[in-house]
Amino acid sequence: MKRKCGFTLIELLVVIAIIAVLMGILMPALRAVRDQAKRTHCVTNCRTLSTGWLMYAEDNDNKIVNGHTNTGVSWVDRADASFTLEQKKQTIRDGLLYKYVGKEINVYRCPSDYRLQDAAFNTFRSFSIAGGANGESNGSTTIAAKSLLDIKRPGEKYVFVEDIDPRGYNIGSWIMRFNSIGWIDPLAMWHNERSTIGFADGHAEMHKWENKSFIDWGKKAMYSTENWPGFGMQHPADETEDIRYMAKGYPHKRFTGKLY
C-alpha cells in the first residue's frame, strides 16, 4: 500500500516542541535587543534636548532658557493634569526650545515611558529641567544658574532628568534638597533601574541607581500611585550613593547651604 504524504501526530508534536524550545531561547534575547534599542533612543532624545538647550543659550548671549514651567514663557509651557494629550503636546510646541530640537516633538519623551498608554496618567513629556538650571527654587540652599558662564565643569552638571510626577503632569522643575539627607522629586527608572540624564555640555548618558529605598520610591511613583508615600523622602543614612551623585551634579551658580 502506498503511504500517504504528511506528518503524523507525533511528528507534529515534536516540531511544536522544538519551536517552543527555540522561542524560549530567542525571546529573552529579542527582549534584550529591544530594550537596548529603547535605551539608545532615549539617550539620543536626551542628547538632542541638551544640545538644543546649549544652542538656545548661544543664541541669547549665554543666557539659559527658563526652566520653570510655572513662571511665564519657558522651555515648555505648563501642562496641567486636566489637559488633553493634544493640549499637552501643544505646550511643548509653544516652548522656547522646540525650534532648537528641529521641531521634533518625540525627542521630549522616552520610548519606554508607558504613561502615554495609561489613561490615569495621559502624560507625554518624560523629561524635566533641574531647578538649578534657571528653574524652580529648592529653598534657600542654591543660587540657580542664569548663564552658561555660571555653570562650572558643564560636563559634570546635569540639566535634563527623567522625571516622574504621579499627578500626571510635570510642573515647575526637578528639584532636590540639600539641607538634609533626602529627596523632593522622584526620578523615573524606565530602563531596569536606570535613568537617562542630559548634561550642560550637550552629552547624555544612562545612569544605574544603587540605593534600594530610592529605587522603591521611584517605582511606586511610576507604577503604584495609590501606595506612593508622596513628595520628599528621607532614606536610610547608609544609602547615600544616589543622592550624593545627584547633589554633586546639580547645576547651580553657588551653594548657600550644605553640600553632601
Residue, then its C-alpha position, 0 to 999 in steps of 0.5 A: m500500500k502506498r503511504k500517504c504524504g504528511f506528518t503524523l501526530i507525533e511528528l507534529l508534536v515534536v516540531i511544536a516542541i522544538i519551536a517552543v524550545l527555540m522561542g524560549i531561547l530567542m525571546p529573552a534575547l529579542r527582549a534584550v535587543r529591544d530594550q537596548a534599542k529603547r535605551t539608545h533612543c532615549v539617550t539620543n532624545c536626551r542628547t538632542l534636548s541638551t544640545g538644543w538647550l546649549m544652542y538656545a543659550e548661544d543664541n541669547d548671549n549665554k543666557i539659559v532658557n527658563g526652566h520653570t514651567n510655572t513662571g511665564v514663557s519657558w522651555v515648555d509651557r505648563a501642562d496641567a493634569s486636566f489637559t488633553l494629550e493634544q493640549k499637552k503636546q501643544t505646550i511643548r510646541d509653544g516652548l522656547l526650545y522646540k525650534y532648537v530640537g528641529k521641531e521634533i516633538n518625540v525627542y521630549r519623551c522616552p520610548s519606554d515611558y508607558r504613561l502615554q498608554d495609561a489613561a490615569f496618567n495621559t502624560f507625554r513629556s518624560f523629561s524635566i529641567a533641574g531647578g538649578a538650571n534657571g528653574e524652580s527654587n529648592g529653598s534657600t540652599t542654591i543660587a540657580a544658574k542664569s548663564l552658561l558662564d555660571i555653570k562650572r565643569p558643564g560636563e559634570k552638571y546635569v540639566f535634563v532628568e527623567d522625571i516622574d510626577p504621579r499627578g500626571y503632569n510635570i510642573g515647575s522643575w526637578i528639584m532636590r534638597f540639600n539641607s538634609i539627607g533626602w529627596i523632593d522629586p522622584l526620578a523615573m527608572w524606565h530602563n531596569e533601574r536606570s535613568t537617562i540624564g542630559f548634561a550642560d555640555g550637550h552629552a547624555e548618558m544612562h545612569k544605574w541607581e544603587n540605593k534600594s529605598f530610592i529605587d522603591w520610591g521611584k517605582k511606586a511613583m511610576y507604577s503604584t500611585e495609590n501606595w506612593p508615600g508622596f513628595g520628599m523622602q528621607h532614606p536610610a543614612d547608609e544609602t547615600e550613593d544616589i543622592r550624593y551623585m545627584a547633589k554633586g551634579y546639580p547645576h547651580k551658580r553657588f551653594t548657600g547651604k550644605l553640600y553632601 
